Amino acid sequence: MLVTCNYRMTVDLVRRDLAGIDCWLLVLETYGVNVWCAAGKGTFGTDELVRRIFATKLADYVDHETLILPQFGAVGVAGPTVQKLSGYRVVWGPVRSADLRDYLAAGSKATPEMRAVTFTFSERMALAPVEFLGSLRYLWWALPALMALAVIAASLGAHRFAWNAALMAALPAALAYLLASTAGGIVTPALLPWIPGRAFSVKGAVAGAVVAGVALAALPGMLGGQSALGFSAVLLSVSAFASYVAVNFTGTTPFTSPSGVERELRRAIPVQAIALGVGIICWTLAWFFTGQALG
């Protein structure tokens, strides 16, 4: 009897790696959160495990009293307490589900390699599409909002309605958003060991600033970076949003902890919000003066 969370990617991988093995899989309610993060939050924990043991009537399916849990769940589950409350003994399986077949074949014995936590380039990039595509969900309201700000600011600057500002603002707004998503969701994990800083928020901000700077140097006209205000708007906004996207990787790394993540978020989110707010103000002012030029 193996135990996992109800994060869809995890369940699919575990089921794939257990194909052909005579076993049962007990899935805990973690509200779609992966094992490591759920263990830190307490949803992949002692109480939920005991609750599921009785709710599923586990004794009707297995005639032994041993549960194999993922190693990453150890921070949330107290094995002795589970055994005291339910009678089931908890043993810790390997870090990766790909090792389960060898682990079970060896009589539930893990090698040092099975216990080692890695975060290689391929492992980091496996997560990148999820974060990159997830960050795009904000584009559908961010783009119209930025276009509306451009119209309002340009109209005020020209003392008339400058509706053509909406079309002129669409391309730089969309490009800046895509640059931020790329910097935070792809560049940051790809170059993680070489980007300065330890906190993901810092790494994302650095990646965003570099990507924005390169893009502004190469395509100033397309990004609205001809003026100091336009340049500042793109640089601040891309850095802030890239930092926000990059923070999502904190729950997937071997060198962060629940308390460390919470501390980083408390510090980073206000700074990200301020930088993004200043960037939006610079964007609005840039279009105000553009409106004057249009008028």
C-alpha positions as CSV (number, residue, x, y, z in Angstrom):
1,M,0.0,0.0,0.0
2,L,1.6,3.2,-1.2
3,V,0.4,6.7,-0.3
4,T,0.6,9.9,-2.4
5,C,-1.2,13.3,-2.8
6,N,-3.9,14.3,-5.2
7,Y,-1.7,16.7,-7.3
8,R,-2.6,15.4,-10.8
9,M,0.9,15.3,-12.1
10,T,2.1,13.3,-9.1
11,V,-0.7,10.8,-9.3
12,D,-0.2,10.3,-13.0
13,L,3.6,9.7,-12.6
14,V,3.2,7.4,-9.6
15,R,0.6,5.3,-11.5
16,R,2.8,5.1,-14.5
17,D,5.8,4.0,-12.5
18,L,3.8,1.4,-10.7
19,A,2.3,-0.1,-13.8
20,G,2.4,-3.9,-13.6
21,I,3.0,-4.0,-9.9
22,D,0.4,-5.6,-7.6
23,C,-0.2,-2.8,-5.2
24,W,-2.8,-0.3,-3.9
25,L,-2.4,3.5,-4.0
26,L,-4.0,5.6,-1.3
27,V,-4.5,9.2,-2.4
28,L,-4.7,11.9,0.3
29,E,-6.7,15.1,-0.1
30,T,-4.1,17.8,-0.5
31,Y,-6.3,20.1,-2.6
32,G,-4.2,19.7,-5.7
33,V,-0.9,20.5,-4.0
34,N,2.3,18.4,-4.4
35,V,3.6,16.2,-1.5
36,W,6.4,18.5,-0.4
37,C,4.3,21.7,-0.2
38,A,1.3,19.9,1.2
39,A,3.4,18.3,3.9
40,G,4.6,21.8,4.9
41,K,1.1,23.1,4.9
42,G,-0.2,20.2,6.9
43,T,-2.6,18.8,4.4
44,F,-0.3,15.9,3.6
45,G,-0.2,15.1,7.3
46,T,-0.9,12.8,10.2
47,D,-4.5,13.7,10.6
48,E,-5.4,13.4,6.9
49,L,-3.6,10.0,6.6
50,V,-5.4,8.5,9.6
51,R,-8.7,9.9,8.3
52,R,-8.2,8.3,4.9
53,I,-7.2,5.0,6.4
54,F,-10.5,4.7,8.1
55,A,-12.6,6.4,5.4
56,T,-11.4,4.0,2.7
57,K,-11.7,1.0,5.1
58,L,-8.1,0.1,4.3
59,A,-8.3,-3.2,6.2
60,D,-10.7,-4.5,3.5
61,Y,-8.0,-4.3,0.9
62,V,-4.8,-5.3,2.5
63,D,-4.0,-7.9,5.1
64,H,-0.8,-6.2,6.3
65,E,-0.2,-3.0,8.3
66,T,2.5,-1.2,6.4
67,L,2.2,2.0,4.4
68,I,4.9,3.3,2.1
69,L,4.9,7.1,2.0
70,P,7.0,9.4,-0.2
71,Q,10.1,10.7,1.6
72,F,9.1,14.3,0.9
73,G,6.1,13.8,3.1
74,A,8.2,13.2,6.2
75,V,7.9,16.8,7.5
76,G,4.1,16.5,7.7
77,V,3.5,12.9,9.0
78,A,4.4,11.6,12.4
79,G,4.8,7.8,11.9
80,P,4.6,6.8,15.5
81,T,1.3,8.8,15.9
82,V,-0.2,7.2,12.8
83,Q,0.7,3.7,14.1
84,K,-0.8,4.5,17.5
85,L,-4.1,5.9,16.1
86,S,-4.6,3.4,13.2
87,G,-2.3,0.5,13.8
88,Y,-0.5,1.0,10.4
89,R,3.3,1.4,10.4
90,V,4.8,4.1,8.2
91,V,7.9,3.5,6.1
92,W,9.5,6.1,3.9
93,G,9.9,5.3,0.2
94,P,12.3,6.9,-2.3
95,V,12.4,10.5,-3.3
96,R,11.4,9.8,-7.0
97,S,8.5,7.6,-8.1
98,A,10.8,6.3,-10.9
99,D,12.7,4.4,-8.2
100,L,9.7,2.7,-6.7
101,R,10.0,-0.5,-8.8
102,D,13.6,-1.1,-7.7
103,Y,12.7,-0.1,-4.2
104,L,9.9,-2.6,-3.9
105,A,12.0,-5.3,-5.7
106,A,14.7,-4.8,-3.0
107,G,12.2,-5.5,-0.2
108,S,11.4,-1.8,0.5
109,K,15.0,-0.9,1.0
110,A,16.3,2.4,-0.4
111,T,19.8,3.0,-1.7
112,P,21.6,6.3,-0.9
113,E,20.9,7.4,-4.5
114,M,17.1,6.9,-3.9
115,R,17.3,9.2,-0.8
116,A,19.3,11.9,-2.6
117,V,17.4,15.1,-3.6
118,T,18.5,16.6,-6.9
119,F,17.4,19.6,-9.0
120,T,19.2,19.1,-12.3
121,F,18.6,21.1,-15.5
122,S,16.2,18.6,-16.9
123,E,14.2,18.4,-13.6
124,R,14.0,22.2,-13.5
125,M,12.9,22.5,-17.1
126,A,10.2,19.9,-16.6
127,L,8.4,22.4,-14.4
128,A,9.1,25.4,-16.6
129,P,6.1,24.9,-19.0
130,V,3.7,24.7,-16.1
131,E,4.8,28.0,-14.6
132,F,5.2,29.7,-17.9
133,L,1.7,28.8,-19.2
134,G,0.2,29.4,-15.7
135,S,1.6,32.9,-15.7
136,L,-0.2,33.7,-19.0
137,R,-3.6,33.5,-17.4
138,Y,-3.2,37.1,-16.2
139,L,-2.6,38.3,-19.7
140,W,-6.3,38.4,-20.6
141,W,-7.1,41.1,-18.1
142,A,-3.7,42.8,-17.8
143,L,-3.5,43.6,-21.5
144,P,-6.9,45.4,-21.8
145,A,-6.2,47.2,-18.5
146,L,-2.8,48.6,-19.8
147,M,-4.4,49.5,-23.1
148,A,-7.2,51.4,-21.3
149,L,-4.6,53.2,-19.2
150,A,-2.8,54.3,-22.4
151,V,-6.1,55.6,-23.9
152,I,-7.0,57.6,-20.7
153,A,-3.5,59.0,-20.3
154,A,-3.1,59.9,-24.0
155,S,-6.5,61.5,-24.0
156,L,-5.7,63.7,-21.0
157,G,-2.4,64.6,-22.5
158,A,-3.9,65.6,-25.9
159,H,-7.0,67.1,-24.4
160,R,-9.1,64.8,-26.7
161,F,-9.8,61.1,-27.0
162,A,-6.7,59.4,-28.4
163,W,-8.2,56.0,-29.2
164,N,-5.3,55.1,-31.5
165,A,-3.2,54.9,-28.3
166,A,-5.0,51.6,-27.5
167,L,-3.6,50.0,-30.7
168,M,-0.2,51.6,-30.2
169,A,0.0,50.3,-26.6
170,A,-1.1,46.7,-27.3
171,L,2.2,45.5,-28.8
172,P,4.6,46.8,-26.1
173,A,2.2,45.7,-23.3
174,A,1.9,42.2,-24.7
175,L,5.7,42.0,-25.4
176,A,6.6,43.2,-21.9
177,Y,4.2,40.6,-20.4
178,L,5.7,37.8,-22.4
179,L,9.2,38.9,-21.5
180,A,8.3,38.8,-17.8
181,S,6.7,35.3,-18.1
182,T,9.7,34.0,-20.0
183,A,12.3,35.5,-17.6
184,G,10.5,34.2,-14.5
185,G,9.2,30.9,-15.8
186,I,11.9,29.8,-18.2
187,V,15.2,31.8,-17.9
188,T,15.2,31.6,-14.1
189,P,15.0,27.8,-13.7
190,A,17.3,27.3,-16.7
191,L,20.1,29.5,-15.4
192,L,19.3,29.0,-11.7
193,P,22.8,28.1,-10.4
194,W,24.4,31.0,-12.2
195,I,21.9,33.8,-11.4
196,P,23.0,35.9,-8.4
197,G,21.1,35.7,-5.2
198,R,19.7,32.8,-3.1
199,A,16.1,33.8,-3.0
200,F,14.0,33.0,-6.0
201,S,12.4,36.4,-5.9
202,V,15.8,38.0,-6.3
203,K,16.8,35.6,-9.1
204,G,13.6,36.3,-10.9
205,A,14.1,40.0,-10.6
206,V,17.6,39.8,-11.9
207,A,16.6,37.6,-14.8
208,G,13.7,40.0,-15.6
209,A,16.0,43.1,-15.5
210,V,18.5,41.4,-17.8
211,V,15.9,40.2,-20.3
212,A,14.1,43.5,-20.3
213,G,17.4,45.4,-20.7
214,V,18.4,43.3,-23.7
215,A,15.0,43.6,-25.3
216,L,14.9,47.4,-24.8
217,A,18.3,47.7,-26.4
218,A,17.4,45.5,-29.3
219,L,13.7,46.7,-29.8
220,P,13.2,50.1,-28.1
221,G,10.5,51.1,-30.6
222,M,8.4,48.0,-30.1
223,L,8.6,48.2,-26.3
224,G,7.9,51.9,-26.0
225,G,11.3,52.4,-24.5
226,Q,12.2,55.6,-26.5
227,S,11.6,57.8,-23.4
228,A,13.0,57.5,-19.9
229,L,9.5,56.9,-18.6
230,G,8.8,54.1,-21.1
231,F,12.2,52.5,-20.4
232,S,11.5,52.6,-16.6
233,A,8.0,51.2,-17.1
234,V,9.2,48.2,-19.0
235,L,12.2,47.5,-16.8
236,L,10.3,47.8,-13.5
237,S,7.2,45.9,-14.6
238,V,9.1,43.0,-16.2
239,S,11.4,42.7,-13.2
240,A,8.6,42.7,-10.8
241,F,6.4,40.2,-12.6
242,A,9.3,37.9,-13.4
243,S,10.2,37.9,-9.7
244,Y,6.6,36.9,-8.9
245,V,6.6,34.1,-11.4
246,A,10.0,32.8,-10.2
247,V,8.9,32.6,-6.6
248,N,6.5,29.7,-7.7
249,F,9.6,27.5,-8.0
250,T,10.4,27.7,-4.3
251,G,8.2,24.7,-3.5
252,T,10.0,22.5,-5.9
253,T,13.6,23.0,-4.8
254,P,15.8,21.0,-2.4
255,F,17.2,24.1,-0.7
256,T,14.0,25.8,0.6
257,S,11.9,25.1,3.6
258,P,8.3,26.0,4.5
259,S,9.5,28.7,7.0
260,G,12.0,30.0,4.5
261,V,9.4,30.3,1.7
262,E,7.0,32.1,4.0
263,R,9.7,34.5,5.1
264,E,10.7,35.2,1.5
265,L,7.1,35.8,0.5
266,R,6.5,38.3,3.3
267,R,9.5,40.2,2.2
268,A,9.2,39.9,-1.6
269,I,5.5,40.4,-2.3
270,P,5.4,44.1,-1.0
271,V,8.5,44.9,-3.0
272,Q,7.1,43.3,-6.1
273,A,3.9,45.2,-5.7
274,I,5.6,48.5,-5.2
275,A,7.9,47.9,-8.3
276,L,4.9,46.9,-10.4
277,G,2.9,49.9,-9.2
278,V,5.7,52.3,-10.0
279,G,6.1,50.7,-13.4
280,I,2.4,51.1,-14.2
281,I,2.6,54.8,-13.1
282,C,5.6,55.3,-15.4
283,W,3.6,53.6,-18.2
284,T,0.7,55.9,-17.7
285,L,2.8,59.0,-17.6
286,A,4.6,57.9,-20.7
287,W,1.3,57.7,-22.6
288,F,0.2,61.1,-21.1
289,F,3.2,62.7,-22.8
290,T,2.6,60.6,-25.9
291,G,-0.9,62.0,-26.0
292,Q,0.5,65.5,-25.9
293,A,2.6,64.6,-28.9
294,L,-0.3,63.1,-30.7
295,G,-2.4,66.2,-30.0
